[in-house]
Amino acid sequence: MLTHEAFTVFKEALKVTLSGMAGIFIFMFIFYLAVLTMDRLFPKKIEEDD
C-alpha cells in the first residue's frame, strides 16, 4: 500500500510524464504540418524520359 507521500510523488511524476508526452505529440504534429506545407509549396517535378 502506498503512503500519502508516495502517492503524492506518484501523481506528480504522472503529471510530468503526461505533459512530456503531450509535448512530444504536439511537436510531431507541428513537424508533420511543416512537412505537408513544404510539400505543397515545393512540389516534386516529374520528368518523363522519351
Contacts in CASP RR format, 6 or more apart in sequence:
PFRMAT RR
TARGET T0000
AUTHOR 0000-0000-0000
METHOD contacts of the structure
MODEL  1
MLTHEAFTVFKEALKVTLSGMAGIFIFMFIFYLAVLTMDRLFPKKIEEDD
2 10 0 8 1.000
END
